[in-house]
Amino acid sequence: MTRQSIEDRILTRSQSIAPPEPPASLPPKRSSIGRLVRNAALLGAFAVLVAAAVILSFRFSPALGTLDAGTASAQAQAPAQDKPAQAVPADASTNKNPFQTHVAQAGVRTCANLFATLGQALTAGSAYAVQTQWDKTSPDTHALQAVAGMSYDLPDYKTQAAGVVFASPLGQTCEGGFVRVAPFQKSCQEVAQTLPKGSVATDNLSNTMLFNLANNGGQALLVPTGNTCIVVSVARMGG
């Protein structure tokens, strides 16, 4: 059989299966794996675009009250523990702590007491400076928050700490909480031994111990940082 007859048979058999176009004009066939890779890449790119759009929407959309917010800053010193209480009552306005002063300045009523109580709990035993923000157009129907920097100068604890207080009206009542971040120059195992008696370890969040503090005192997250420990205290209240 000649070479020409063999080629004629191959071409005849191919034409019985494939379309009558010349082989050179046929598009290259893509394997199923290639299609999967292409589709996965397209879906991945689409997911990245969607995620980027979501992130940008959070970044650039103004939060509630941001465009018309009231802001106030104040400082307070830690109470001197070695001095007796004053026998003569001072003027009521001078006895207000910065949290009380700020809610009065803002015109907040529903959350006034709870916000001040949370602020006092956050900053107890420290000298602190606080900045409070609220919605200036309708302060009593929106949330308010304060950011505090704290300095501790106690016999066994001298350091800096920071915290956030927040409260929001809920009908005629109010709910809120605080978060405090404080460093300790000891291991988290040692810090755990100093927690209030009755505190219970409740979870381990990625090698970070979480405790429920005694007497409904909130929670403490002990974050190990080498030989030291960062304690994140969280508490919430309603009223």
PLY file of the C-alpha trace (Angstrom):
ply
format ascii 1.0
element vertex 239
property float x
property float y
property float z
element edge 238
property int vertex1
property int vertex2
end_header
0.00 0.00 0.00
1.39 3.36 -0.95
1.95 6.27 1.41
-0.64 8.29 -0.53
-3.37 5.64 -0.05
-2.70 5.50 3.71
-3.07 9.27 4.03
-6.27 9.15 1.96
-7.77 6.60 4.34
-6.86 8.63 7.42
-8.41 11.76 5.96
-11.54 9.85 4.90
-12.01 8.42 8.41
-11.48 11.82 10.07
-14.01 13.47 7.77
-16.67 10.92 8.73
-16.42 12.06 12.39
-15.33 15.68 12.46
-16.94 18.66 10.70
-15.88 19.12 7.06
-13.57 22.07 7.79
-9.87 21.64 7.13
-7.94 20.39 10.16
-5.85 23.54 10.27
-8.95 25.65 10.93
-10.16 23.58 13.91
-9.71 25.36 17.27
-7.35 23.59 19.67
-9.17 21.31 22.09
-8.95 22.20 25.79
-8.67 19.43 28.31
-11.16 19.18 31.18
-8.35 19.97 33.62
-7.52 23.10 31.69
-11.13 24.23 31.79
-11.28 23.63 35.55
-8.11 25.65 36.09
-9.43 28.49 33.93
-12.83 28.52 35.68
-11.21 28.40 39.11
-8.97 31.32 38.19
-11.93 33.33 36.92
-13.96 32.57 40.05
-10.99 33.44 42.25
-10.51 36.76 40.49
-14.22 37.50 40.83
-14.11 36.65 44.54
-11.16 38.99 45.02
-13.03 41.81 43.28
-16.13 41.21 45.41
-14.07 41.10 48.61
-12.27 44.29 47.64
-15.59 46.01 46.97
-16.91 44.94 50.37
-13.76 46.15 52.14
-13.89 49.48 50.35
-17.56 49.90 51.24
-16.73 49.43 54.92
-13.74 51.74 54.69
-15.37 54.64 52.92
-18.99 54.49 54.08
-19.28 56.88 57.04
-20.29 55.26 60.30
-23.36 56.42 62.15
-22.78 59.87 63.59
-19.28 60.21 62.15
-20.11 63.20 59.97
-21.75 65.14 62.79
-20.13 63.89 65.98
-19.52 65.67 69.24
-16.16 65.09 70.91
-14.79 65.94 74.34
-11.53 65.13 76.13
-10.65 65.21 79.82
-8.14 63.94 82.35
-8.51 62.57 85.85
-6.04 61.62 88.54
-6.17 58.42 90.53
-7.60 58.89 94.03
-4.91 59.20 96.67
-5.20 56.15 98.90
-3.25 57.59 101.82
-5.37 60.73 102.26
-8.56 60.85 104.36
-11.83 61.76 102.71
-12.72 65.44 102.71
-15.04 66.38 105.53
-16.46 69.38 103.68
-18.50 68.42 100.59
-17.33 70.09 97.40
-19.53 71.60 94.75
-21.45 68.92 92.86
-20.06 69.96 89.49
-16.47 69.50 90.68
-17.25 65.97 91.90
-18.20 64.75 88.45
-15.79 62.42 86.77
-15.01 62.98 83.06
-17.58 60.41 81.95
-20.36 62.19 83.85
-19.18 65.54 82.54
-19.20 64.34 78.95
-22.69 62.81 79.02
-24.00 66.03 80.54
-22.21 68.04 77.87
-23.59 65.79 75.14
-27.17 65.86 76.39
-27.29 62.09 76.90
-29.94 60.96 79.38
-30.92 57.34 78.78
-27.37 56.00 78.98
-25.93 58.65 81.31
-25.70 56.55 84.49
-24.64 53.31 82.82
-21.97 55.02 80.73
-20.48 56.73 83.78
-20.56 53.49 85.79
-18.78 51.58 83.04
-16.21 54.36 82.72
-15.46 54.25 86.44
-15.13 50.46 86.34
-12.75 50.67 83.39
-10.43 53.27 84.90
-10.55 52.31 88.60
-7.19 52.81 90.32
-5.58 54.72 87.46
-4.82 58.24 86.35
-6.44 58.51 82.96
-7.29 60.69 80.00
-10.45 60.04 78.02
-12.00 61.19 74.77
-15.75 60.69 74.31
-17.69 60.78 71.05
-21.44 60.96 70.51
-23.95 61.78 67.80
-24.42 65.54 67.93
-27.74 65.65 66.08
-29.55 63.16 68.32
-27.30 62.17 71.23
-29.93 60.39 73.31
-31.02 57.98 70.57
-27.59 56.85 69.38
-24.60 55.04 70.84
-21.70 56.87 72.45
-18.20 55.70 73.17
-15.07 56.77 74.98
-11.43 55.81 74.47
-9.21 55.99 77.55
-5.48 55.89 78.17
-4.59 54.84 81.70
-1.51 55.04 83.93
-1.20 52.76 86.95
1.19 53.66 89.75
0.36 51.02 92.34
2.91 49.38 94.65
2.88 46.13 92.67
1.67 47.38 89.30
3.14 50.30 87.36
2.28 50.38 83.68
0.19 51.90 80.90
-3.12 50.49 79.70
-5.92 51.42 77.33
-9.63 50.82 77.09
-12.90 51.54 75.35
-16.32 52.21 76.88
-19.50 52.09 74.84
-23.21 52.34 75.53
-26.33 52.41 73.39
-29.97 53.16 74.21
-32.41 50.28 73.91
-35.89 51.76 74.15
-36.15 53.27 77.61
-33.12 51.35 78.89
-29.46 51.15 77.97
-26.85 48.47 77.33
-23.11 48.84 77.14
-19.73 47.44 78.00
-16.03 48.06 78.14
-12.81 46.49 76.91
-9.52 47.05 78.73
-6.08 46.00 77.46
-3.37 45.87 80.13
0.15 44.37 80.07
1.64 42.34 82.91
5.34 41.64 83.37
4.72 37.99 84.19
3.58 34.88 82.39
-0.10 34.24 81.72
0.08 31.19 83.99
1.15 33.49 86.84
-1.52 36.05 85.97
-4.18 33.32 86.03
-3.28 32.62 89.66
-4.05 36.25 90.60
-7.56 36.37 89.10
-10.43 36.81 91.58
-11.20 33.66 93.54
-13.95 31.74 91.79
-12.86 32.68 88.27
-13.16 29.74 85.89
-11.24 28.89 82.72
-13.94 28.49 80.10
-12.15 28.14 76.77
-8.85 28.10 74.94
-8.99 30.35 71.90
-6.00 29.51 69.71
-3.70 28.99 72.73
-5.20 32.04 74.47
-6.89 31.28 77.80
-10.36 32.73 78.38
-11.70 33.05 81.93
-15.15 33.88 83.28
-14.41 36.14 86.23
-16.01 35.56 89.61
-19.20 37.34 90.69
-20.27 38.04 87.10
-17.24 40.29 86.71
-16.98 39.78 82.98
-14.29 37.87 81.12
-10.52 37.97 80.85
-8.53 36.84 77.84
-4.87 36.11 78.65
-2.67 36.67 75.61
0.88 35.31 75.99
3.66 37.52 74.62
6.90 35.70 75.33
7.54 35.89 79.07
4.83 38.51 79.62
1.07 38.56 79.32
-1.53 40.93 77.87
-4.85 40.80 79.71
-7.92 41.79 77.73
-10.80 42.40 80.15
-14.34 42.49 78.79
-17.55 43.32 80.64
-21.07 44.33 79.70
-24.00 45.76 81.62
-27.59 46.77 81.11
-29.83 49.13 82.98
0 1
1 2
2 3
3 4
4 5
5 6
6 7
7 8
8 9
9 10
10 11
11 12
12 13
13 14
14 15
15 16
16 17
17 18
18 19
19 20
20 21
21 22
22 23
23 24
24 25
25 26
26 27
27 28
28 29
29 30
30 31
31 32
32 33
33 34
34 35
35 36
36 37
37 38
38 39
39 40
40 41
41 42
42 43
43 44
44 45
45 46
46 47
47 48
48 49
49 50
50 51
51 52
52 53
53 54
54 55
55 56
56 57
57 58
58 59
59 60
60 61
61 62
62 63
63 64
64 65
65 66
66 67
67 68
68 69
69 70
70 71
71 72
72 73
73 74
74 75
75 76
76 77
77 78
78 79
79 80
80 81
81 82
82 83
83 84
84 85
85 86
86 87
87 88
88 89
89 90
90 91
91 92
92 93
93 94
94 95
95 96
96 97
97 98
98 99
99 100
100 101
101 102
102 103
103 104
104 105
105 106
106 107
107 108
108 109
109 110
110 111
111 112
112 113
113 114
114 115
115 116
116 117
117 118
118 119
119 120
120 121
121 122
122 123
123 124
124 125
125 126
126 127
127 128
128 129
129 130
130 131
131 132
132 133
133 134
134 135
135 136
136 137
137 138
138 139
139 140
140 141
141 142
142 143
143 144
144 145
145 146
146 147
147 148
148 149
149 150
150 151
151 152
152 153
153 154
154 155
155 156
156 157
157 158
158 159
159 160
160 161
161 162
162 163
163 164
164 165
165 166
166 167
167 168
168 169
169 170
170 171
171 172
172 173
173 174
174 175
175 176
176 177
177 178
178 179
179 180
180 181
181 182
182 183
183 184
184 185
185 186
186 187
187 188
188 189
189 190
190 191
191 192
192 193
193 194
194 195
195 196
196 197
197 198
198 199
199 200
200 201
201 202
202 203
203 204
204 205
205 206
206 207
207 208
208 209
209 210
210 211
211 212
212 213
213 214
214 215
215 216
216 217
217 218
218 219
219 220
220 221
221 222
222 223
223 224
224 225
225 226
226 227
227 228
228 229
229 230
230 231
231 232
232 233
233 234
234 235
235 236
236 237
237 238
